[in-house]
């Protein structure tokens, strides 16, 4: 029997989709191997959010082929949809599958014999349609699973290629969401993380209209310990969602809310659907309603037109907000976006310098947030145990916690006392007797 290894780059949605692709191979009798092990077939599910993401894709492909030149290489994901010809120029790539084709790979490939040239199976952006169910494990301990409920995006942010890579917004039927959630529960998982390209834009119509809040109410009724919402746009995080998360014991007290810039002038150039004042009011509302909430923020440094004053506005804005951590991205020119033609480019070195400043701010924010909970008792879902007998997991509000000892088992929800933090490594804890 042939063997296959798979690797994922990018977002949680990609991880859930790679898991579904792996099941396609498993159902056909293929032997699944870990990434890095020699295999007959290699599948790379790619990201294309920045030039660095594209570069990493190319490096991984070449690295795999250096170790095993006879491996049949399949590349899919956003980079494959956006730049298939660029990937086909890499010697040794056999097949490139676009957004419509990745879940139908056995319709396009049968022999898995090496080719002299790459075969590209890719529908144009306008034809990207439909939505495939997907869910996956966060790790091998069956504790947390990503559940895809939505795909595509109708927003036109000036820096983003996601609508080109994944098409228009579309949502998984309600009954399929619930059925997949139940499968996850039956498999022993204790936390579900809802994912999508624009998760907050969930909108399924079948006689009646179902929004994200409707899905949340239905999921809450299931026999599940935890539900976590992945990244959600600030304009889609409404009072009803906040109130449900606040009142329910099942919903994690954690939000990841993209900002991108703390300067309203730059937000306008980015074509975001809010200004800094709106975002600030939203964060303060959440912290007022859920004082213990962990809040993550996406931010881009060095966007075209971002002066030193604009950047300082972003820094001061984030520094003043009660947020917990930042995901910092250095602006990268993307083909076929409006931002690429904007004037006043920021020097690449300056972009990176600003990113580093924001990363240091993130470390400070995380340390301050973690420190609030030192000497308090918190409930943690613990994951896989390491060879040194340490075990780690997350609190509801997304504090990474670690304990070394025998009192706690994998996939156990345990009350612990947080004892020590440096803001970077997981917080040390001891079990509450």
Phi and psi in degrees as a GROMACS rama.xvg file:
@    title "Ramachandran Plot"
@    xaxis  label "Phi"
@    yaxis  label "Psi"
@TYPE xy
-77.613  155.009  UNK-2
-114.371  157.199  UNK-3
-141.933  139.913  UNK-4
-122.281  150.13  UNK-5
-132.303  151.352  UNK-6
-142.965  146.246  UNK-7
-123.607  138.287  UNK-8
-121.734  146.677  UNK-9
101.319  -139.713  UNK-10
-83.2739  170.872  UNK-11
-63.4431  -30.2898  UNK-12
-61.7617  -42.7306  UNK-13
-58.8508  -40.9711  UNK-14
-62.7484  -40.9738  UNK-15
-65.7112  -36.4124  UNK-16
-73.7258  -36.6973  UNK-17
-61.206  -39.1183  UNK-18
-60.7496  -40.2086  UNK-19
-66.5292  -40.5137  UNK-20
-63.4505  -39.7172  UNK-21
-62.2182  -35.7259  UNK-22
-66.7094  -32.9324  UNK-23
-60.3121  -43.781  UNK-24
-67.4043  -43.4395  UNK-25
-60.7058  -40.5347  UNK-26
-67.0503  -21.2151  UNK-27
-91.571  2.84325  UNK-28
92.1121  8.68662  UNK-29
-74.0902  149.115  UNK-30
-87.2442  124.401  UNK-31
-86.3273  129.982  UNK-32
-121.156  159.271  UNK-33
-74.5269  150.022  UNK-34
-58.7248  131.733  UNK-35
104.453  -23.8264  UNK-36
-81.2364  150.369  UNK-37
-67.5086  133.539  UNK-38
-146.207  159.307  UNK-39
-71.3004  -32.2113  UNK-40
-130.745  141.619  UNK-41
-127.955  130.442  UNK-42
-117.892  124.965  UNK-43
-114.192  118.431  UNK-44
-96.4696  113.982  UNK-45
-100.048  164.393  UNK-46
-119.852  157.554  UNK-47
-144.345  32.8435  UNK-48
-71.3272  -27.8366  UNK-49
-141.084  168.818  UNK-50
-62.0784  -35.6828  UNK-51
-61.4804  -36.2173  UNK-52
-64.3495  -43.4027  UNK-53
-61.2695  -44.0697  UNK-54
-62.1018  -41.7503  UNK-55
-63.0172  -39.2417  UNK-56
-57.7593  -48.5834  UNK-57
-63.9093  -40.1523  UNK-58
-63.5762  -41.913  UNK-59
-65.0792  -43.8969  UNK-60
-59.0778  -48.4869  UNK-61
-65.1828  -37.3466  UNK-62
-64.2269  -41.902  UNK-63
-64.0526  -42.8914  UNK-64
-70.9373  -29.3859  UNK-65
-64.998  -41.2012  UNK-66
-73.811  -36.0911  UNK-67
-146.036  82.6816  UNK-68
-63.2861  -15.632  UNK-69
-88.9244  -2.84106  UNK-70
-64.3384  134.504  UNK-71
-81.5953  115.968  UNK-72
-102.266  122.565  UNK-73
-114.381  130.759  UNK-74
-119.678  129.008  UNK-75
-137.794  -172.09  UNK-76
94.9401  -169.006  UNK-77
-64.8755  -41.89  UNK-78
-62.7783  -39.0819  UNK-79
-66.3669  -36.2006  UNK-80
-71.2754  -38.9536  UNK-81
-83.4952  -39.1619  UNK-82
-133.219  59.411  UNK-83
-64.1677  -36.7692  UNK-84
-65.8851  -37.0755  UNK-85
-61.9328  -41.311  UNK-86
-69.6898  -37.4566  UNK-87
-64.8223  -18.6116  UNK-88
-77.4765  -7.87466  UNK-89
-83.0321  117.436  UNK-90
-59.3265  129.158  UNK-91
105.282  -13.0094  UNK-92
-76.0667  128.258  UNK-93
-98.9441  -39.7836  UNK-94
-144.561  141.259  UNK-95
-125.087  123.271  UNK-96
-116.549  128.101  UNK-97
-80.7775  -172.953  UNK-98
-61.9924  -38.4576  UNK-99
-75.3583  -23.8634  UNK-100
-99.3633  -17.7354  UNK-101
-63.4993  -31.1579  UNK-102
-88.7376  0.041436  UNK-103
-118.68  28.3626  UNK-104
-59.9062  -30.5661  UNK-105
-74.2705  -11.4194  UNK-106
-77.9934  -23.7519  UNK-107
-105.375  -25.4165  UNK-108
-126.587  132.225  UNK-109
-128.861  -41.7809  UNK-110
-86.0621  -25.3007  UNK-111
52.2681  39.8995  UNK-112
-99.6667  141.07  UNK-113
-58.0764  141.929  UNK-114
-110.434  158.106  UNK-115
-76.9073  -28.599  UNK-116
-130.453  158.827  UNK-117
-76.513  141.887  UNK-118
-100.316  126.576  UNK-119
-105.637  121.405  UNK-120
-117.439  101.143  UNK-121
-153.325  123.325  UNK-122
-83.5866  148.242  UNK-123
-65.6177  161.445  UNK-124
-50.9876  -44.0208  UNK-125
-62.0295  -20.0468  UNK-126
-100.299  0.704747  UNK-127
-68.9908  121.15  UNK-128
-153.09  173.916  UNK-129
73.4418  167.768  UNK-130
-145.575  130.096  UNK-131
-100.533  135.988  UNK-132
-65.3436  145.92  UNK-133
-157.051  139.253  UNK-134
-153.388  153.241  UNK-135
-154.382  166.738  UNK-136
-85.8141  145.488  UNK-137
-73.8447  -29.6468  UNK-138
-157.634  -169.131  UNK-139
-91.1131  10.1488  UNK-140
-100.561  5.47903  UNK-141
53.9132  51.3638  UNK-142
-108.904  -48.3934  UNK-143
-125.265  139.868  UNK-144
-131.664  139.84  UNK-145
-87.6238  130.392  UNK-146
-119.618  114.688  UNK-147
-77.9766  126.376  UNK-148
-120.701  -11.5414  UNK-149
-152.859  155.724  UNK-150
-145.448  159.254  UNK-151
74.9685  172.845  UNK-152
-154.54  136.645  UNK-153
-97.1875  -2.89045  UNK-154
-76.0831  156.059  UNK-155
-123.862  49.3444  UNK-156
-59.0413  137.036  UNK-157
-69.6267  -14.9116  UNK-158
-102.342  -4.58507  UNK-159
-109.153  137.322  UNK-160
-103.294  1.07137  UNK-161
-57.8073  -43.0775  UNK-162
-59.8048  -31.4081  UNK-163
-72.9283  -34.6991  UNK-164
-82.2647  -29.351  UNK-165
-124.438  -3.58754  UNK-166
81.5771  -167.149  UNK-167
-74.8656  159.611  UNK-168
-64.8298  133.334  UNK-169
-150.856  153.293  UNK-170
-125.003  146.447  UNK-171
-71.2177  138.113  UNK-172
-52.7158  144.519  UNK-173
-55.0099  -46.092  UNK-174
-63.2689  -33.1456  UNK-175
-71.4123  -37.0489  UNK-176
-58.8193  -48.2292  UNK-177
-68.4692  -40.7835  UNK-178
-61.5543  -43.5479  UNK-179
-67.6326  -37.6951  UNK-180
-61.7441  -40.4384  UNK-181
-66.5966  -36.8721  UNK-182
-61.6883  -39.9332  UNK-183
-63.4834  -44.5013  UNK-184
-62.9078  -45.0952  UNK-185
-63.3558  -27.8579  UNK-186
-79.2799  -5.13517  UNK-187
102.381  3.68323  UNK-188
-72.7147  146.96  UNK-189
-110.288  -10.4056  UNK-190
-136.993  135.213  UNK-191
-112.862  131.701  UNK-192
-109.958  116.006  UNK-193
-77.3544  127.95  UNK-194
-128.374  160.399  UNK-195
-179.83  171.889  UNK-196
-68.3309  -44.1794  UNK-197
-136.548  75.9111  UNK-198
-54.3225  -40.3586  UNK-199
-66.0092  -14.8514  UNK-200
-89.7818  11.6969  UNK-201
-51.9439  126.77  UNK-202
-156.926  98.5693  UNK-203
-112.043  129.458  UNK-204
-120.289  125.628  UNK-205
-152.06  73.9988  UNK-206
85.7239  -58.3351  UNK-207
-107.494  160.603  UNK-208
-102.378  130.969  UNK-209
-117.198  125.514  UNK-210
-103.064  178.346  UNK-211
-56.8678  -40.8259  UNK-212
-60.4426  -33.8247  UNK-213
-67.051  -39.7449  UNK-214
-63.6086  -41.8319  UNK-215
-61.9767  -43.336  UNK-216
-61.9436  -39.9317  UNK-217
-68.9531  -41.3107  UNK-218
-65.2762  -33.9988  UNK-219
-61.8898  -26.5594  UNK-220
-78.0923  -13.542  UNK-221
-77.1246  159.129  UNK-222
-80.7505  78.9766  UNK-223
-137.256  140.554  UNK-224
-75.7983  -44.6775  UNK-225
-139.951  143.434  UNK-226
-129.895  128.672  UNK-227
-123.009  136.619  UNK-228
-95.2806  126.513  UNK-229
-76.0381  -167.457  UNK-230
-46.4868  132.465  UNK-231
-137.721  132.587  UNK-232
-63.3195  140.972  UNK-233
-60.2128  -33.731  UNK-234
-74.9009  -10.4687  UNK-235
-106.338  -5.6235  UNK-236
-89.6828  91.236  UNK-237
-94.2483  174.681  UNK-238
-61.1323  -35.8628  UNK-239
-64.8065  -40.4672  UNK-240
-65.7619  -45.5033  UNK-241
-59.7222  -44.2953  UNK-242
-64.7512  -38.3329  UNK-243
-66.6012  -45.5848  UNK-244
-61.1174  -38.4565  UNK-245
-65.1143  -41.1031  UNK-246
-90.5923  -20.4978  UNK-247
-92.6044  138.194  UNK-248
-76.8305  -17.3698  UNK-249
-85.3387  -29.2029  UNK-250
-83.5343  130.706  UNK-251
-67.7003  140.065  UNK-252
-84.7709  65.2905  UNK-253
-151.23  130.198  UNK-254
-129.067  142.419  UNK-255
-117.136  114.086  UNK-256
-124.102  105.799  UNK-257
-58.9977  136.232  UNK-258
-111.216  -57.0051  UNK-259
81.3476  -40.0035  UNK-260
-156.237  144.296  UNK-261
-94.7755  11.3328  UNK-262
-112.588  121.823  UNK-263
-64.422  -29.2343  UNK-264
-65.4845  -43.7659  UNK-265
-70.7627  -38.1699  UNK-266
-57.2254  -37.2077  UNK-267
-66.5465  -42.4094  UNK-268
-64.1069  -32.04  UNK-269
-76.0674  -11.9284  UNK-270
63.2912  38.8459  UNK-271
-79.3276  160.521  UNK-272
-101.638  32.8311  UNK-273
-164.718  167.842  UNK-274
-116.065  179.096  UNK-275
-62.1943  -37.5045  UNK-276
-63.4315  -42.8282  UNK-277
-59.9914  -45.5489  UNK-278
-63.2421  -44.5677  UNK-279
-59.4327  -45.298  UNK-280
-62.0726  -36.6253  UNK-281
-64.883  -46.1794  UNK-282
-62.5537  -44.2299  UNK-283
-65.9335  -35.2876  UNK-284
-63.3601  -45.184  UNK-285
-61.0469  -46.5713  UNK-286
-68.791  -28.5814  UNK-287
-70.152  -40.1203  UNK-288
-79.7893  -36.8619  UNK-289
-131.811  82.9755  UNK-290
-57.7747  -28.2225  UNK-291
-88.2868  1.34947  UNK-292
-60.18  136.228  UNK-293
-90.3871  133.22  UNK-294
-129.994  118.095  UNK-295
-98.2226  153.085  UNK-296
-136.248  132.946  UNK-297
-91.3124  137.595  UNK-298
-145.43  140.713  UNK-299
-110.01  131.851  UNK-300
-106.319  145.619  UNK-301
78.7129  25.4589  UNK-302
-63.4933  147.295  UNK-303
-52.6059  131.925  UNK-304
89.7651  -5.09223  UNK-305
-76.9984  100.54  UNK-306
-76.5636  174.198  UNK-307
-60.8837  -35.9251  UNK-308
-66.0788  -44.6632  UNK-309
-59.5734  -43.593  UNK-310
-64.9115  -42.594  UNK-311
-63.3064  -34.8891  UNK-312
-61.5394  -42.3795  UNK-313
-63.4304  -46.2734  UNK-314
-59.6292  -49.798  UNK-315
-63.3402  -38.4647  UNK-316
-62.2254  -49.6126  UNK-317
-66.931  -37.0363  UNK-318
-63.3993  -31.0924  UNK-319
-83.7409  -18.5492  UNK-320
-86.4631  145.6  UNK-321
-81.5816  61.3434  UNK-322
-102.283  164.415  UNK-323
-102.151  -32.0678  UNK-324
-164.272  162.85  UNK-325
-121.926  143.195  UNK-326
-104.895  110.352  UNK-327
-101.313  130.731  UNK-328
-120.73  135.577  UNK-329
-85.5955  127.63  UNK-330
-55.2354  135.049  UNK-331
-132.164  130.033  UNK-332
-63.6215  130.086  UNK-333
-120.225  133.517  UNK-334
-60.0114  147.161  UNK-335
64.7294  26.9788  UNK-336
-113.433  156.224  UNK-337
-68.3407  -32.6899  UNK-338
-64.0429  -26.1889  UNK-339
-65.5103  -22.4446  UNK-340
-98.4105  1.28587  UNK-341
-71.5078  146.597  UNK-342
-78.9445  -178.043  UNK-343
57.6382  56.001  UNK-344
-63.5794  143.765  UNK-345
-92.3182  132.507  UNK-346
-53.0362  138.791  UNK-347
-59.3008  -39.8548  UNK-348
-62.5293  -38.4747  UNK-349
-68.382  -37.7204  UNK-350
-58.1339  -47.3309  UNK-351
-66.5836  -37.3383  UNK-352
-61.1005  -44.1414  UNK-353
-65.53  -38.3048  UNK-354
-60.6944  -41.5565  UNK-355
-64.9867  -38.7947  UNK-356
-61.7019  -41.3642  UNK-357
-70.4419  -32.9154  UNK-358
-65.453  -38.9424  UNK-359
-66.2102  -36.2288  UNK-360
-64.1037  -39.3383  UNK-361
-60.694  -43.0245  UNK-362
-58.8182  -41.7918  UNK-363
-64.7286  -44.9006  UNK-364
-61.6097  -43.9826  UNK-365
-64.9075  -41.9959  UNK-366
-61.381  -45.7836  UNK-367
-61.6606  -41.5046  UNK-368
-67.8405  -48.9966  UNK-369
-59.3205  -40.26  UNK-370
-63.1593  -28.9596  UNK-371
-58.7345  -25.6777  UNK-372
-108.644  4.84338  UNK-373
-65.2607  136.819  UNK-374
71.4852  18.4741  UNK-375
-112.157  157.33  UNK-376
-90.6005  132.699  UNK-377
-134.778  150.094  UNK-378
-93.872  128.07  UNK-379
-125.284  136.757  UNK-380
-92.7779  109.542  UNK-381
-87.2455  145.066  UNK-382
-106.951  -143.461  UNK-383
-75.8468  146.817  UNK-384
-84.5766  141.766  UNK-385
-95.0079  164.39  UNK-386
-58.3275  -26.6064  UNK-387
-83.8738  10.9165  UNK-388
74.3842  12.7426  UNK-389
-88.8458  152.596  UNK-390
-142.132  139.613  UNK-391
-131.852  166.636  UNK-392
-173.843  -173.87  UNK-393
-117.071  143.414  UNK-394
-75.7092  171.79  UNK-395
-57.0689  -39.1659  UNK-396
-94.1509  21.7425  UNK-397
71.9114  40.0186  UNK-398
-94.3818  124.599  UNK-399
-79.0399  125.422  UNK-400
-122.593  144.83  UNK-401
-133.248  143.949  UNK-402
-141.001  141.491  UNK-403
-116.204  119.745  UNK-404
157.406  -175.72  UNK-405
-104.518  -3.02052  UNK-406
-75.8891  -14.445  UNK-407
-121.662  136.432  UNK-408
-108.308  164.393  UNK-409
-63.1891  144.895  UNK-410
60.221  33.2089  UNK-411
-111.386  134.441  UNK-412
-93.0347  118.772  UNK-413
-134.811  139.916  UNK-414
-83.6198  128.167  UNK-415
-132.975  162.407  UNK-416
-104.023  124.948  UNK-417
-77.9569  132.019  UNK-418
-120.105  -28.8963  UNK-419
-158.655  138.779  UNK-420
-146.617  148.801  UNK-421
-116.497  5.27351  UNK-422
83.2673  -10.6307  UNK-423
-112.264  -54.8558  UNK-424
-79.7349  164.134  UNK-425
-56.2395  149.9  UNK-426
-72.9322  132.718  UNK-427
-75.1795  147.419  UNK-428
-148.552  162  UNK-429
-130.934  147.785  UNK-430
-64.0045  147.191  UNK-431
-87.837  119.849  UNK-432
